[in-house]
Amino acid sequence: MKKVTKNEKRKKYRDKLQKREESLKTDNFPKKNNLFKKEKHKEKVQRQESIINDANSQEINIKIKRKINKKRIALIIILIIFVCVYLGFSVYHLIKNPTDSVMVVDGSISQEETVEGYIIRDETVIKGENYKNGMVEIKSEGSKVANGDPIFRYYSAGEDDLKAKIADLDVKIQEAMEENNENLFSTDTKLLDTQIENTLDQVTRTNDIQKIREYKKSIAENVTKKAKIAGELSPTGSYLKKLIDERSSYENELNSGAEYINATRSGIVSYRIDGFEDILTPNDFSKINKEFLQNLNLKTGQIISSSSEGGKVVNNFICYLACVSKTDEANEAKIGDTVKLALPSSREVDAKIEYITKEDNNEVTLVFSFTEGIEELLSYRKVAIDIIWWDASGYKVPNSCIIEENGLNYVIRTRAGYLDKVLVKVQKATENYSIVTNYSTSEIEELNLSEDVSTSIILYDELLLTPSEEQINNAT
């Protein structure tokens, strides 16, 4: 079945109205209807025609609005495309040429290189006769000791059995003390209880293993002191007195059989022994060269494991580091020159060149000495370290700002559209930046420059990046 469109319906309805209107004008109109009915019918027809005309007008308006909206959308799309193209071109231009000028700012530059450094220490290994028994640390890793101080001790024969007996007696003593607490009260025991409680509170507030060990030792000592005081206050022959005396006997037996090892020099205690203590020594640097260091077969950053048989005391006033380099700075270095070393922790320390060995292929073996950060390196024998050959601070400008003429350096300054060529002195330079300063009055007089040459730049002056020949020639 053929679908009838709106326009066809309207046309059909309009034709129908037209026929009715014509019938009103002819004599065919029923004569029984009076003039009033004719007028009524005519008004009805006019209203229907008005409705049709309004519908046609609305349809025309909708079509017009649709055409206008399509034009607006097209204009908006064109505008968006234009903005995107403009922004894309601007970003590309900014990336390719970030800016045409740059401001003078305070800054710093440095010349650095990363090397593999071999740590050389003045250290003394200490080991006792009973090293096979295992040992107990008295001084912790990194602690400072004086000559003669006890560092560690070896376990005695049957120590585990004696310790178990003492621990069992401690439990019995504590139970006996709680039962007779009122009879054993004294100012000393009350003070010890307070100290024990305070130490326990400190234990809960720290994650430092070394401090926890110290707190544990302090608590054990205070408990022992309290037990001894309780034994002194107990009547002779009492149960508590017998327990404390028995504990003291076992403790004396334990201590008498232990071998205590004392420091043979002052310095820092370390239990990290790798067997290179007598190989990498500061006694003779003449053997330190590239081949010698490579034959050690050490891994960079490997942590030295702790020994259960002995310890060592390390000189905490000076340490040494050997490395191989082939940079221009290394080849130009001299004994006695000072540099900075950046340790693995990023801490920078001052260092001095103590020894230099010339190698093949333009390489140099260097030995540095330094006096700070020694404790940080106790766990290592070979580390990655940065040598800071020099650093400088002042007016920092990109090298592309600097032009050279007749052995002198200039920059092109721009102020309110005017270009000015300014003489500058380059103090230090890296691949990308330089530190510049102004010449002194006496230096300018020696250069015998013309009076119209500008010789002073200041902070936040605006300089041209990569000035063209035309800009250089137009600069006054």
C-alpha positions as CSV (number, residue, x, y, z in Angstrom):
1,M,0.0,0.0,0.0
2,K,1.3,3.4,-1.0
3,K,2.2,5.6,2.0
4,V,0.5,9.0,1.9
5,T,2.8,11.9,2.9
6,K,1.8,14.9,5.0
7,N,2.0,17.2,2.0
8,E,-0.4,15.0,0.0
9,K,-2.8,15.0,3.0
10,R,-2.7,18.7,3.2
11,K,-3.3,19.2,-0.5
12,K,-6.3,16.8,-0.4
13,Y,-7.7,18.7,2.5
14,R,-7.1,22.1,0.8
15,D,-8.9,20.8,-2.4
16,K,-11.8,19.8,-0.3
17,L,-12.1,23.2,1.4
18,Q,-11.8,24.9,-2.0
19,K,-14.8,22.9,-3.3
20,R,-16.8,23.9,-0.3
21,E,-16.0,27.5,-0.8
22,E,-17.0,27.3,-4.5
23,S,-20.3,25.7,-3.5
24,L,-21.0,28.7,-1.3
25,K,-20.6,31.0,-4.2
26,T,-22.9,29.0,-6.6
27,D,-26.6,28.5,-6.5
28,N,-26.0,24.9,-5.6
29,F,-25.9,25.8,-2.0
30,P,-29.1,24.6,-0.3
31,K,-31.7,27.4,-0.4
32,K,-33.1,26.2,2.9
33,N,-29.9,27.6,4.6
34,N,-30.1,31.2,5.4
35,L,-27.5,33.8,5.1
36,F,-26.3,33.3,8.7
37,K,-25.5,29.7,8.0
38,K,-23.5,30.7,4.9
39,E,-21.4,33.1,6.9
40,K,-20.8,30.5,9.6
41,H,-19.7,28.0,7.2
42,K,-17.4,30.6,5.5
43,E,-15.7,31.4,8.9
44,K,-15.2,27.8,9.5
45,V,-13.5,27.4,6.2
46,Q,-11.3,30.4,6.8
47,R,-10.2,29.1,10.2
48,Q,-9.2,25.8,8.7
49,E,-7.2,27.6,6.0
50,S,-5.5,29.6,8.7
51,I,-4.5,26.5,10.5
52,I,-3.1,25.0,7.3
53,N,-1.2,28.2,6.6
54,D,0.2,28.3,10.1
55,A,1.4,24.7,9.7
56,N,3.1,25.6,6.4
57,S,4.8,28.6,8.0
58,Q,6.0,26.4,10.9
59,E,7.4,23.9,8.5
60,I,9.2,26.6,6.5
61,N,10.6,28.1,9.8
62,I,11.9,24.7,10.9
63,K,13.6,24.2,7.5
64,I,15.2,27.6,7.8
65,K,16.4,27.0,11.4
66,R,17.8,23.6,10.3
67,K,19.8,25.3,7.6
68,I,21.0,28.0,10.0
69,N,22.0,25.3,12.6
70,K,23.9,23.4,9.9
71,K,25.8,26.5,9.0
72,R,26.6,27.3,12.7
73,I,27.9,23.7,13.3
74,A,30.0,23.9,10.1
75,L,31.5,27.2,11.4
76,I,32.2,25.8,14.8
77,I,33.9,22.7,13.3
78,I,36.0,24.9,11.1
79,L,36.9,27.1,14.1
80,I,37.9,24.1,16.2
81,I,40.1,22.7,13.4
82,F,41.7,26.1,13.0
83,V,42.5,26.3,16.7
84,C,43.8,22.8,16.8
85,V,46.1,23.4,13.9
86,Y,47.3,26.7,15.4
87,L,48.0,25.0,18.8
88,G,49.7,22.1,17.2
89,F,52.0,24.4,15.2
90,S,52.7,26.5,18.3
91,V,53.6,23.4,20.3
92,Y,55.8,22.1,17.5
93,H,57.5,25.5,17.2
94,L,58.0,25.7,21.0
95,I,59.5,22.3,21.1
96,K,61.8,23.0,18.2
97,N,62.7,26.5,19.4
98,P,61.6,26.8,23.1
99,T,62.1,30.5,23.2
100,D,64.1,33.2,21.5
101,S,65.5,34.6,24.7
102,V,66.4,33.6,28.2
103,M,67.0,35.4,31.5
104,V,70.2,35.6,33.5
105,V,69.7,33.6,36.7
106,D,71.8,32.4,39.6
107,G,72.8,28.8,39.2
108,S,75.6,26.2,39.5
109,I,77.2,23.7,37.2
110,S,79.6,20.9,37.8
111,Q,81.8,18.3,36.0
112,E,81.1,14.8,37.3
113,E,81.8,11.2,36.3
114,T,80.7,7.9,37.8
115,V,83.4,5.3,38.5
116,E,83.7,1.9,40.3
117,G,85.6,2.6,43.5
118,Y,87.6,0.1,45.5
119,I,87.6,0.9,49.2
120,I,91.0,0.7,51.0
121,R,90.9,0.9,54.8
122,D,93.4,0.9,57.6
123,E,91.9,-2.0,59.5
124,T,93.1,-4.7,62.0
125,V,91.4,-8.1,62.2
126,I,91.0,-9.5,65.7
127,K,90.3,-13.2,66.4
128,G,90.6,-15.3,69.6
129,E,91.5,-18.9,70.2
130,N,87.9,-20.2,70.7
131,Y,86.6,-18.7,67.4
132,K,85.0,-22.1,66.6
133,N,82.6,-21.8,69.6
134,G,80.7,-18.8,68.1
135,M,80.7,-15.3,69.6
136,V,78.6,-12.7,71.3
137,E,78.9,-9.1,70.2
138,I,79.6,-6.7,73.1
139,K,80.1,-3.6,70.8
140,S,77.8,-3.3,67.9
141,E,78.7,-2.7,64.2
142,G,80.0,0.8,63.7
143,S,80.5,1.6,67.4
144,K,83.6,3.5,68.4
145,V,86.0,1.9,70.8
146,A,89.2,2.8,72.6
147,N,92.3,0.7,72.8
148,G,91.7,-2.2,75.3
149,D,87.8,-2.0,75.2
150,P,86.1,-5.4,75.1
151,I,84.6,-5.9,71.6
152,F,83.1,-9.4,71.7
153,R,83.5,-12.7,73.5
154,Y,83.4,-16.4,72.5
155,Y,81.0,-18.9,73.9
156,S,82.4,-21.1,76.7
157,A,82.1,-24.9,76.8
158,G,78.7,-26.0,78.1
159,E,77.4,-22.4,77.8
160,D,74.0,-23.4,76.4
161,D,73.4,-25.7,79.4
162,L,74.4,-23.0,81.9
163,K,72.2,-20.4,80.2
164,A,69.3,-22.8,80.4
165,K,69.8,-23.3,84.1
166,I,70.1,-19.6,84.7
167,A,66.9,-18.9,82.8
168,D,65.1,-21.5,84.8
169,L,66.3,-20.0,88.0
170,D,65.3,-16.5,86.9
171,V,61.7,-17.7,86.6
172,K,61.8,-19.3,90.1
173,I,63.4,-16.2,91.6
174,Q,60.7,-14.0,90.1
175,E,58.0,-16.1,91.5
176,A,59.6,-16.2,94.9
177,M,60.0,-12.4,94.8
178,E,56.4,-11.8,94.0
179,E,55.3,-14.0,96.9
180,N,57.5,-12.1,99.3
181,N,57.2,-8.6,97.7
182,E,56.1,-6.8,100.9
183,N,59.0,-8.2,102.9
184,L,61.6,-7.4,100.2
185,F,60.5,-3.8,99.5
186,S,63.3,-1.2,99.5
187,T,64.1,2.1,97.8
188,D,66.6,0.4,95.6
189,T,64.2,-2.2,94.3
190,K,61.5,0.4,93.7
191,L,64.0,2.5,91.7
192,L,65.0,-0.6,89.6
193,D,61.3,-1.3,88.9
194,T,60.8,2.2,87.6
195,Q,63.9,1.9,85.4
196,I,62.7,-1.4,84.0
197,E,59.3,0.0,83.2
198,N,60.8,3.1,81.5
199,T,63.1,0.9,79.4
200,L,60.2,-1.3,78.4
201,D,58.3,1.8,77.3
202,Q,61.3,2.9,75.2
203,V,61.5,-0.6,73.5
204,T,57.9,-0.1,72.3
205,R,58.7,3.2,70.7
206,T,61.7,2.2,68.5
207,N,62.4,0.0,65.5
208,D,66.2,0.4,65.8
209,I,67.6,-3.1,66.4
210,Q,70.8,-1.8,68.0
211,K,68.8,0.3,70.5
212,I,66.5,-2.7,71.2
213,R,69.5,-4.8,72.1
214,E,70.8,-2.1,74.4
215,Y,67.4,-1.8,76.1
216,K,67.2,-5.6,76.5
217,K,70.7,-5.7,78.0
218,S,69.7,-2.9,80.4
219,I,66.6,-4.7,81.5
220,A,68.5,-7.9,82.1
221,E,71.1,-6.1,84.2
222,N,68.4,-4.3,86.3
223,V,66.5,-7.6,86.9
224,T,69.8,-9.2,88.0
225,K,70.5,-6.3,90.4
226,K,67.0,-6.5,91.8
227,A,67.4,-10.2,92.4
228,K,70.7,-9.7,94.2
229,I,69.2,-7.0,96.4
230,A,66.3,-9.3,97.2
231,G,68.8,-12.0,98.1
232,E,70.6,-9.7,100.5
233,L,67.3,-8.8,102.2
234,S,66.2,-12.4,102.5
235,P,66.9,-14.3,105.7
236,T,69.8,-16.7,105.5
237,G,68.7,-20.2,104.5
238,S,65.5,-19.0,102.9
239,Y,64.3,-20.4,99.6
240,L,64.9,-17.2,97.7
241,K,68.4,-16.8,99.1
242,K,69.2,-20.3,97.9
243,L,67.9,-19.6,94.4
244,I,69.9,-16.4,94.1
245,D,73.1,-18.0,95.4
246,E,72.7,-20.9,92.9
247,R,72.2,-18.4,90.0
248,S,75.4,-16.5,91.0
249,S,77.3,-19.7,91.0
250,Y,76.2,-20.6,87.5
251,E,76.9,-17.0,86.3
252,N,80.4,-17.1,87.7
253,E,81.1,-20.4,86.0
254,L,79.8,-19.0,82.7
255,N,81.9,-15.9,82.8
256,S,85.1,-17.7,84.0
257,G,85.0,-20.0,80.9
258,A,84.4,-17.2,78.3
259,E,87.1,-15.7,76.2
260,Y,86.8,-11.9,75.9
261,I,88.4,-10.1,73.0
262,N,89.6,-6.6,73.4
263,A,90.4,-3.9,70.9
264,T,94.1,-3.6,70.0
265,R,93.7,0.0,68.8
266,S,91.1,2.7,68.8
267,G,88.6,3.1,65.9
268,I,85.3,1.7,64.6
269,V,84.2,-1.9,65.3
270,S,83.1,-4.0,62.3
271,Y,82.3,-7.7,62.0
272,R,82.2,-7.6,58.2
273,I,85.4,-9.5,57.2
274,D,86.0,-10.3,53.5
275,G,89.7,-11.4,53.5
276,F,90.9,-8.3,51.7
277,E,91.9,-6.5,54.9
278,D,95.6,-7.4,54.3
279,I,95.4,-7.0,50.5
280,L,93.8,-3.6,50.0
281,T,95.9,-1.6,52.5
282,P,97.2,2.0,52.5
283,N,100.8,0.9,53.2
284,D,101.9,0.7,49.6
285,F,99.9,2.4,46.8
286,S,102.5,1.6,44.1
287,K,100.9,-1.8,43.6
288,I,97.5,-0.3,43.0
289,N,96.8,-0.3,39.2
290,K,94.1,-1.3,36.8
291,E,95.2,-4.9,36.4
292,F,95.6,-5.4,40.2
293,L,92.1,-4.1,40.9
294,Q,90.5,-6.2,38.1
295,N,92.1,-9.4,39.4
296,L,90.3,-8.9,42.7
297,N,87.1,-10.0,41.0
298,L,84.9,-7.9,43.2
299,K,81.2,-7.2,42.5
300,T,80.0,-3.6,42.7
301,G,77.7,-2.9,45.6
302,Q,78.0,-6.4,47.1
303,I,77.5,-6.3,50.9
304,I,80.2,-8.0,53.0
305,S,78.6,-10.6,55.2
306,S,79.2,-10.6,59.0
307,S,81.6,-13.0,60.5
308,S,80.8,-15.3,63.4
309,E,84.4,-15.9,64.2
310,G,86.0,-12.5,64.7
311,G,85.8,-8.8,64.2
312,K,88.0,-5.9,63.2
313,V,88.8,-2.3,64.2
314,V,88.9,0.3,61.4
315,N,90.6,3.6,61.4
316,N,87.8,6.1,61.6
317,F,89.9,9.2,60.7
318,I,90.8,8.4,57.1
319,C,89.8,6.1,54.3
320,Y,90.9,5.6,50.7
321,L,89.3,4.8,47.4
322,A,91.0,3.6,44.2
323,C,89.4,3.9,40.7
324,V,90.2,3.9,37.0
325,S,89.2,6.8,34.7
326,K,90.0,8.1,31.2
327,T,88.4,11.5,31.3
328,D,90.3,14.7,30.5
329,E,90.0,15.8,34.1
330,A,91.6,12.5,35.3
331,N,94.5,12.8,32.9
332,E,95.1,16.4,33.9
333,A,94.9,15.7,37.6
334,K,97.9,16.0,39.9
335,I,98.7,14.6,43.3
336,G,97.4,16.9,46.0
337,D,94.4,18.1,43.9
338,T,91.1,18.3,45.8
339,V,87.8,17.1,44.5
340,K,84.5,15.9,46.0
341,L,83.2,12.4,46.1
342,A,79.5,11.6,46.2
343,L,79.0,8.5,48.3
344,P,76.2,5.9,47.5
345,S,74.0,7.7,50.1
346,S,74.5,10.9,47.9
347,R,76.5,12.5,50.7
348,E,79.3,14.6,49.3
349,V,82.7,14.5,51.0
350,D,85.9,16.4,50.3
351,A,88.7,14.2,48.9
352,K,92.4,14.5,47.9
353,I,94.4,12.7,45.3
354,E,97.1,10.7,47.0
355,Y,98.5,8.6,44.1
356,I,98.3,8.4,40.3
357,T,99.3,5.6,38.0
358,K,99.3,6.1,34.2
359,E,97.8,3.3,32.3
360,D,97.5,2.4,28.6
361,N,94.7,3.7,26.3
362,N,94.7,7.1,28.0
363,E,93.5,5.7,31.3
364,V,94.6,6.7,34.8
365,T,94.4,4.9,38.2
366,L,93.7,7.3,41.0
367,V,93.8,6.9,44.8
368,F,91.7,9.4,46.8
369,S,91.7,9.9,50.6
370,F,88.8,11.3,52.6
371,T,87.9,11.7,56.2
372,E,84.1,11.8,56.3
373,G,81.4,9.2,55.7
374,I,83.7,6.3,56.6
375,E,81.0,4.5,58.6
376,E,78.7,4.4,55.6
377,L,81.2,2.3,53.6
378,L,81.9,-0.4,56.2
379,S,79.5,-2.9,54.5
380,Y,81.2,-2.6,51.1
381,R,84.5,-3.2,49.3
382,K,83.5,-1.9,45.9
383,V,80.9,0.7,45.1
384,A,79.7,3.0,42.4
385,I,80.8,6.5,43.3
386,D,80.7,10.0,41.6
387,I,83.8,12.1,41.3
388,I,82.9,15.8,41.2
389,W,85.9,17.3,39.6
390,W,84.8,20.9,40.0
391,D,81.7,23.0,40.6
392,A,81.0,26.6,40.1
393,S,78.1,29.0,40.8
394,G,77.1,32.5,39.6
395,Y,75.3,33.8,36.5
396,K,74.2,30.6,34.6
397,V,73.5,31.0,30.9
398,P,73.1,28.6,28.0
399,N,76.2,28.2,25.8
400,S,74.1,29.1,22.8
401,C,73.8,32.6,24.2
402,I,77.6,33.1,24.0
403,I,79.4,34.3,20.9
404,E,83.2,34.5,20.5
405,E,85.0,37.3,18.7
406,N,88.8,37.8,18.7
407,G,89.2,35.6,21.7
408,L,86.6,37.4,23.8
409,N,83.1,36.2,24.8
410,Y,79.9,38.3,24.3
411,V,76.2,37.9,24.8
412,I,73.4,39.8,23.1
413,R,71.1,41.5,25.6
414,T,67.7,42.7,24.6
415,R,65.9,45.6,26.3
416,A,62.6,47.0,25.0
417,G,63.4,45.9,21.5
418,Y,67.0,47.3,21.5
419,L,70.0,44.9,21.2
420,D,73.2,45.3,23.1
421,K,76.4,43.3,22.8
422,V,77.8,42.7,26.3
423,L,81.3,41.5,27.1
424,V,81.4,38.6,29.7
425,K,84.0,36.4,31.3
426,V,83.4,32.7,31.2
427,Q,84.5,31.1,34.4
428,K,83.5,27.5,33.9
429,A,81.5,25.6,31.2
430,T,79.9,22.3,30.7
431,E,78.5,20.9,27.5
432,N,75.3,23.0,27.7
433,Y,75.8,25.8,30.3
434,S,78.4,28.3,31.4
435,I,79.0,30.4,34.5
436,V,79.8,33.9,33.5
437,T,80.7,37.1,35.3
438,N,81.7,40.7,34.6
439,Y,85.3,41.7,34.0
440,S,86.9,43.9,36.8
441,T,87.8,47.5,36.0
442,S,91.5,46.7,35.9
443,E,90.9,43.8,33.5
444,I,88.8,46.0,31.2
445,E,91.6,48.6,31.1
446,E,94.2,45.8,30.2
447,L,91.9,44.7,27.3
448,N,92.0,48.2,25.9
449,L,88.4,48.1,24.6
450,S,86.6,50.9,22.9
451,E,84.4,53.1,25.2
452,D,81.1,52.1,23.6
453,V,81.5,48.4,24.5
454,S,79.0,47.2,27.2
455,T,80.8,45.3,30.0
456,S,78.2,44.6,32.6
457,I,75.3,42.2,32.9
458,I,73.0,41.8,35.9
459,L,70.6,39.3,37.3
460,Y,67.4,38.8,35.1
461,D,68.9,40.5,32.1
462,E,67.3,39.1,28.9
463,L,69.7,37.4,26.5
464,L,69.1,36.1,23.0
465,L,69.4,32.4,22.4
466,T,71.5,31.6,19.3
467,P,71.6,35.1,17.9
468,S,71.7,35.4,14.1
469,E,74.4,37.3,12.2
470,E,71.9,40.1,11.6
471,Q,71.1,40.4,15.3
472,I,74.8,40.4,16.2
473,N,75.5,43.1,13.6
474,N,72.6,45.2,14.8
475,A,73.6,45.1,18.4
476,T,75.3,48.3,19.6
